[in-house]
Amino acid sequence: MKSRAALSLLASAGVALATMSHASSAGAYTTRVHIVIANELRTALVASGGRTVALKLGTYTVTLSEADAKAILEQPLAFRAGAVGPDNVIFPGMTDPSHAIEQRPFEQCQVLYDMALTSEERAYAMGCFLHGSTDAIAHHYVNYMTGETFTLNPITSARGSSWSNVVRHITAESMLQKAGFTLKASNFGAGALAHAIPKGFVLRAYFDTKSPLWAIAAKHAKEKFEAAKAAKPGASLPTIIGSAGLAPAEHLVLSPLYLEEIEAGRVKLRADVEKSIKAMQDWTTTDGSKLKVTAGADGKLGTNDDKTSCSASCPTLYAKYFTYVSMLQPRKDAAGKPLPSAFDKISDELGKDLRGFSHALVQTIETVSTKLNAP
């Protein structure tokens, strides 16, 4: 697709917004408008026979590649989801993602497009370009009407804290959505607003530290995290996160990094327990010289029948040794079948929960997006 189709979407978005702005004024310009414009573009493709969109107020038409047009025509739910994607891919209803993690937006959409493997994924990526094209026009238009960009520190208040600019923006954007609803209320019906996120694609693109798209989106947040980590060598993950000065959206975009850190810590913890047991069994160490661990009746070190030279006189050390040993002991069920150790059972359950987090997050994003974009 590259820039030609992106410019095609830009032109189409501009026509749609220009038409809407001429209807009567004052619900806010929400992501519903992005879905409505996505539907308008798809309708234009259908009307043209499949690949071209005729621009209003002139004789020009734009042509999409066969693959791009086919994706939009055959995957409307994914195309609509992509059209609202930049506003909800980190989490719906948050105002800071566009400022915190969506630097280089055109490049992000292009990388997303390049990563698409299926028609559904391509449609979602095309929606990303449409969203950016729409915003490029709509926000300039709203900025013109309100006097400046969206900010809590407007020029009209000498850059002091004020809600005045926010109110003006909401009012102006409400006029746009109201105009669209007045033109054709059916565009805002349940069927027209329905959308479905290609979850596997979003997980692969936005919530995987190996993804080139994640590297762009998470760049600023990751720099903050790494700086905090370098400033506190050996600190726990919660301590590092708490001192990094990250915004809510930045925490979410860094979630795959957090999960990797926790997973690495899970593996390291077992190694640390094993190392600690060996140190307590070593008579040349401080703890080992007190315990003087020897094998019990089974002739093996590191089992529950180990013997020690102290117990009541070294209660904390004694309890620590046998707790650690017990945690790593193989177990059996009532039928005598082998079970993982208590440590491995707990650790594996944690690992399972960690692996399910991102899937649950994307499902929640879709659920909330569906709610926010309901009629």
C-alpha positions as CSV (number, residue, x, y, z in Angstrom):
1,M,0.0,0.0,0.0
2,K,2.6,2.5,1.1
3,S,1.8,6.2,1.0
4,R,-0.5,6.3,-2.1
5,A,-3.3,4.4,-0.4
6,A,-2.7,6.3,2.8
7,L,-3.2,9.5,0.9
8,S,-6.3,8.0,-0.7
9,L,-7.8,7.3,2.8
10,L,-6.8,10.9,3.8
11,A,-8.7,12.4,0.9
12,S,-11.8,10.2,1.6
13,A,-11.7,11.1,5.3
14,G,-11.5,14.8,4.5
15,V,-14.6,14.6,2.2
16,A,-16.6,12.8,4.9
17,L,-15.6,15.3,7.6
18,A,-16.3,18.2,5.4
19,T,-19.7,16.9,4.7
20,M,-20.5,16.3,8.3
21,S,-19.4,19.7,9.4
22,H,-22.1,21.5,7.5
23,A,-25.0,19.9,9.4
24,S,-26.5,21.4,12.6
25,S,-24.6,21.6,15.9
26,A,-24.1,20.1,19.4
27,G,-23.0,13.4,22.4
28,A,-18.9,14.2,21.8
29,Y,-16.8,13.4,18.7
30,T,-16.1,9.9,19.8
31,T,-14.6,6.9,18.2
32,R,-18.0,6.2,16.7
33,V,-17.2,8.9,14.1
34,H,-14.1,6.9,13.0
35,I,-16.3,3.8,12.5
36,V,-18.9,5.8,10.5
37,I,-16.2,7.2,8.2
38,A,-14.8,3.6,7.7
39,N,-18.3,2.5,6.7
40,E,-18.6,5.4,4.3
41,L,-15.3,4.6,2.6
42,R,-16.3,0.9,2.3
43,T,-19.7,1.9,0.8
44,A,-17.9,4.0,-1.8
45,L,-15.7,1.0,-2.7
46,V,-18.8,-1.1,-3.2
47,A,-20.5,1.5,-5.3
48,S,-17.5,1.8,-7.6
49,G,-17.3,-1.9,-8.2
50,G,-14.5,-2.7,-5.8
51,R,-11.3,-0.6,-6.0
52,T,-11.9,3.1,-6.5
53,V,-13.3,5.9,-4.4
54,A,-14.6,9.0,-6.2
55,L,-13.8,12.3,-4.4
56,K,-16.6,14.8,-4.0
57,L,-16.3,18.4,-5.2
58,G,-14.2,17.3,-8.2
59,T,-13.5,14.7,-10.8
60,Y,-10.7,12.8,-9.1
61,T,-10.8,9.2,-7.9
62,V,-8.4,7.3,-5.8
63,T,-7.6,3.6,-6.4
64,L,-6.6,1.0,-3.8
65,S,-4.6,-2.1,-4.6
66,E,-6.7,-5.2,-5.2
67,A,-5.5,-6.8,-1.9
68,D,-6.3,-3.7,0.1
69,A,-9.7,-3.1,-1.4
70,K,-10.6,-6.8,-1.0
71,A,-9.6,-6.7,2.7
72,I,-11.8,-3.7,3.4
73,L,-14.7,-5.2,1.5
74,E,-14.5,-8.7,3.0
75,Q,-13.5,-7.8,6.5
76,P,-15.7,-4.9,7.6
77,L,-15.5,-5.7,11.3
78,A,-11.7,-5.7,11.4
79,F,-11.6,-2.5,9.2
80,R,-13.9,-0.7,11.7
81,A,-11.8,-2.0,14.6
82,G,-8.7,-0.7,13.0
83,A,-10.3,2.6,12.4
84,V,-10.7,3.0,16.2
85,G,-7.5,1.0,17.0
86,P,-5.2,3.9,17.7
87,D,-7.6,5.2,20.3
88,N,-8.2,1.9,22.1
89,V,-5.3,-0.5,21.4
90,I,-3.7,0.4,24.7
91,F,-7.0,0.9,26.5
92,P,-10.2,2.6,25.5
93,G,-11.2,5.9,27.0
94,M,-7.7,7.0,28.0
95,T,-6.5,10.4,26.9
96,D,-2.8,9.9,27.2
97,P,-2.0,7.1,24.8
98,S,-1.9,9.4,21.8
99,H,0.6,11.6,23.6
100,A,2.5,8.9,25.5
101,I,3.0,6.0,23.1
102,E,1.8,7.0,19.6
103,Q,4.9,8.9,18.5
104,R,5.6,8.5,14.7
105,P,2.0,7.5,14.1
106,F,2.3,7.1,10.3
107,E,5.3,4.8,10.7
108,Q,3.4,2.8,13.3
109,C,0.5,2.2,10.9
110,Q,3.0,1.3,8.1
111,V,4.8,-1.3,10.4
112,L,1.4,-2.6,11.4
113,Y,0.4,-3.0,7.7
114,D,3.7,-4.7,6.9
115,M,3.2,-7.2,9.7
116,A,-0.3,-8.2,8.4
117,L,-0.4,-11.8,7.2
118,T,-4.1,-12.2,6.5
119,S,-6.9,-10.3,4.9
120,E,-8.4,-9.6,8.3
121,E,-5.1,-8.2,9.6
122,R,-4.7,-6.1,6.5
123,A,-8.1,-4.6,6.9
124,Y,-7.3,-3.7,10.6
125,A,-4.0,-2.1,9.5
126,M,-5.9,-0.1,6.8
127,G,-8.2,1.1,9.5
128,C,-5.2,2.5,11.3
129,F,-4.3,4.6,8.4
130,L,-7.9,5.8,8.0
131,H,-7.9,6.8,11.7
132,G,-4.7,8.9,11.3
133,S,-6.0,10.4,8.1
134,T,-9.3,11.4,9.8
135,D,-7.5,12.9,12.8
136,A,-5.1,14.8,10.6
137,I,-8.0,16.7,9.2
138,A,-10.4,16.7,12.2
139,H,-8.0,17.8,14.8
140,H,-6.7,20.7,12.6
141,Y,-10.3,21.7,12.0
142,V,-11.1,21.5,15.7
143,N,-7.9,23.3,16.6
144,Y,-8.9,26.1,14.2
145,M,-12.4,26.4,15.8
146,T,-11.1,26.3,19.4
147,G,-8.0,28.5,18.9
148,E,-5.3,25.9,19.8
149,T,-4.5,22.3,20.3
150,F,-6.1,20.2,23.1
151,T,-4.3,21.2,26.3
152,L,-4.9,21.6,30.0
153,N,-2.6,24.6,29.9
154,P,-4.0,26.9,27.2
155,I,-2.6,30.1,25.9
156,T,-5.8,31.9,26.9
157,S,-4.8,31.1,30.5
158,A,-1.2,32.1,30.1
159,R,-0.3,28.4,30.1
160,G,-1.8,28.1,33.6
161,S,-4.1,25.2,34.5
162,S,-7.5,25.6,33.0
163,W,-10.4,23.5,31.6
164,S,-11.5,26.1,29.2
165,N,-9.7,24.7,26.2
166,V,-10.9,21.2,27.0
167,V,-14.5,22.4,27.1
168,R,-14.1,24.1,23.8
169,H,-12.7,21.0,22.2
170,I,-15.4,18.8,23.5
171,T,-18.0,21.2,22.3
172,A,-16.5,21.4,18.8
173,E,-16.1,17.7,18.6
174,S,-19.7,17.2,19.8
175,M,-20.8,19.4,16.9
176,L,-19.1,17.1,14.4
177,Q,-20.7,13.9,15.9
178,K,-24.1,15.6,16.1
179,A,-23.8,16.7,12.5
180,G,-23.1,13.1,11.4
181,F,-26.0,11.8,13.4
182,T,-28.3,14.4,12.0
183,L,-27.3,13.6,8.4
184,K,-28.0,9.8,8.9
185,A,-28.9,8.4,12.2
186,S,-28.7,4.8,10.9
187,N,-25.0,5.2,10.6
188,F,-24.9,5.1,14.4
189,G,-26.9,1.9,14.8
190,A,-25.7,-1.2,16.5
191,G,-25.0,-3.1,13.3
192,A,-23.1,-0.2,11.7
193,L,-20.9,0.3,14.8
194,A,-20.1,-3.4,15.4
195,H,-16.4,-4.2,15.2
196,A,-14.1,-7.1,16.1
197,I,-10.4,-6.8,16.9
198,P,-8.1,-9.5,15.3
199,K,-6.7,-10.3,18.7
200,G,-3.8,-12.5,17.6
201,F,-2.6,-9.7,15.4
202,V,-2.8,-7.1,18.0
203,L,-1.0,-9.3,20.5
204,R,1.7,-10.0,18.0
205,A,2.1,-6.4,17.0
206,Y,1.5,-4.3,20.1
207,F,2.1,-6.7,23.0
208,D,5.3,-8.6,22.1
209,T,8.7,-7.1,22.9
210,K,10.1,-8.7,19.8
211,S,7.7,-6.7,17.6
212,P,9.1,-3.8,15.6
213,L,5.8,-1.9,16.2
214,W,6.1,-2.4,20.0
215,A,9.6,-1.0,19.8
216,I,8.2,2.2,18.4
217,A,5.2,2.5,20.6
218,A,7.1,1.7,23.8
219,K,10.2,3.7,23.0
220,H,9.7,6.6,25.4
221,A,8.2,4.4,28.2
222,K,11.0,1.9,27.9
223,E,13.6,4.6,28.2
224,K,12.0,5.8,31.4
225,F,11.9,2.2,32.7
226,E,15.5,1.5,31.8
227,A,16.7,4.8,33.4
228,A,14.9,3.9,36.6
229,K,16.3,0.4,36.6
230,A,19.9,1.7,36.1
231,A,19.4,4.2,38.9
232,K,18.4,1.4,41.3
233,P,20.6,-1.7,40.6
234,G,19.2,-4.8,42.1
235,A,15.9,-3.2,43.0
236,S,12.7,-5.2,42.7
237,L,10.4,-4.7,39.8
238,P,7.7,-2.9,41.8
239,T,10.3,-0.5,43.1
240,I,11.6,0.3,39.6
241,I,8.1,0.8,38.2
242,G,7.2,3.0,41.1
243,S,10.1,5.3,40.5
244,A,10.0,5.5,36.7
245,G,7.4,8.3,36.5
246,L,5.2,6.3,34.0
247,A,1.7,7.3,32.9
248,P,-1.1,4.7,33.0
249,A,-0.9,4.1,29.3
250,E,2.8,3.6,29.5
251,H,2.4,0.9,32.1
252,L,0.0,-0.9,29.7
253,V,2.3,-0.6,26.7
254,L,5.2,-1.9,28.9
255,S,3.1,-4.9,30.2
256,P,4.9,-7.4,27.9
257,L,8.2,-6.2,29.3
258,Y,6.9,-6.5,32.9
259,L,5.7,-10.0,32.2
260,E,9.1,-11.0,30.8
261,E,10.8,-9.5,33.9
262,I,8.4,-11.5,36.2
263,E,9.0,-14.7,34.2
264,A,12.7,-14.3,34.4
265,G,12.3,-13.7,38.2
266,R,10.2,-16.9,38.5
267,V,13.0,-18.9,36.9
268,K,15.7,-17.2,39.0
269,L,13.8,-17.8,42.2
270,R,14.0,-21.6,41.8
271,A,17.7,-21.3,41.1
272,D,18.1,-19.2,44.2
273,V,16.3,-21.7,46.4
274,E,18.5,-24.5,45.0
275,K,21.6,-22.4,45.6
276,S,20.5,-21.6,49.2
277,I,19.9,-25.3,49.9
278,K,23.4,-26.2,48.7
279,A,24.9,-23.4,50.8
280,M,23.2,-24.7,53.9
281,Q,24.5,-28.2,53.1
282,D,28.1,-26.9,52.8
283,W,29.8,-27.2,56.1
284,T,32.3,-24.5,55.1
285,T,29.7,-21.8,54.9
286,T,28.4,-19.9,58.0
287,D,25.0,-21.5,57.9
288,G,26.3,-24.9,56.9
289,S,28.8,-25.0,59.8
290,K,25.8,-24.5,62.2
291,L,23.5,-27.0,60.6
292,K,26.0,-29.7,59.6
293,V,23.5,-31.4,57.3
294,T,23.9,-35.1,56.7
295,A,21.9,-37.6,54.7
296,G,19.1,-39.5,56.5
297,A,18.1,-43.1,56.1
298,D,17.6,-42.7,52.3
299,G,21.2,-41.9,51.9
300,K,20.4,-38.7,49.9
301,L,21.0,-35.1,50.8
302,G,18.1,-32.7,50.1
303,T,15.2,-34.8,51.3
304,N,12.9,-34.5,54.3
305,D,14.8,-37.1,56.4
306,D,18.1,-35.2,56.4
307,K,19.8,-34.9,59.7
308,T,21.2,-31.7,61.3
309,S,23.3,-31.0,64.3
310,C,21.0,-28.3,65.6
311,S,17.3,-27.7,65.6
312,A,15.9,-26.0,68.7
313,S,19.2,-24.0,69.1
314,C,18.9,-22.7,65.5
315,P,15.2,-22.6,64.9
316,T,15.1,-20.1,62.1
317,L,17.9,-21.7,60.1
318,Y,16.5,-25.2,60.7
319,A,13.0,-24.1,59.5
320,K,14.4,-22.4,56.5
321,Y,16.4,-25.5,55.4
322,F,13.5,-28.0,55.7
323,T,11.0,-25.5,54.2
324,Y,13.2,-25.1,51.1
325,V,13.8,-28.8,50.9
326,S,10.1,-29.6,51.2
327,M,9.2,-27.1,48.6
328,L,11.3,-28.9,46.0
329,Q,10.4,-32.4,47.0
330,P,8.7,-34.5,44.3
331,R,5.1,-35.5,45.3
332,K,2.6,-38.2,44.5
333,D,-1.2,-38.2,44.3
334,A,-3.4,-40.7,46.0
335,A,-2.9,-43.2,43.2
336,G,0.9,-43.0,43.5
337,K,1.3,-41.0,40.3
338,P,4.1,-38.4,40.3
339,L,3.3,-34.8,40.8
340,P,5.4,-31.7,40.5
341,S,7.0,-30.2,43.7
342,A,5.0,-27.7,45.6
343,F,7.3,-25.0,44.4
344,D,6.9,-26.0,40.7
345,K,3.2,-26.3,41.1
346,I,2.8,-22.8,42.4
347,S,5.4,-21.4,40.0
348,D,3.8,-23.1,37.0
349,E,0.4,-21.7,38.0
350,L,1.9,-18.2,38.1
351,G,3.5,-18.8,34.7
352,K,0.1,-19.8,33.3
353,D,-1.5,-16.7,34.7
354,L,1.2,-14.5,33.3
355,R,0.8,-16.1,29.8
356,G,-2.9,-15.4,29.9
357,F,-2.6,-11.7,30.9
358,S,-2.1,-10.2,27.5
359,H,-4.9,-12.3,26.0
360,A,-7.2,-11.2,28.8
361,L,-6.2,-7.5,28.3
362,V,-6.9,-7.5,24.6
363,Q,-10.3,-9.2,25.2
364,T,-11.1,-6.6,27.8
365,I,-10.1,-3.8,25.3
366,E,-12.5,-5.2,22.8
367,T,-15.3,-5.5,25.4
368,V,-14.9,-2.0,26.6
369,S,-14.5,-0.6,23.0
370,T,-17.8,-2.4,22.1
371,K,-19.5,-0.7,25.1
372,L,-18.1,2.7,24.4
373,N,-19.1,2.5,20.7
374,A,-22.6,1.3,21.3
375,P,-25.4,3.4,19.9
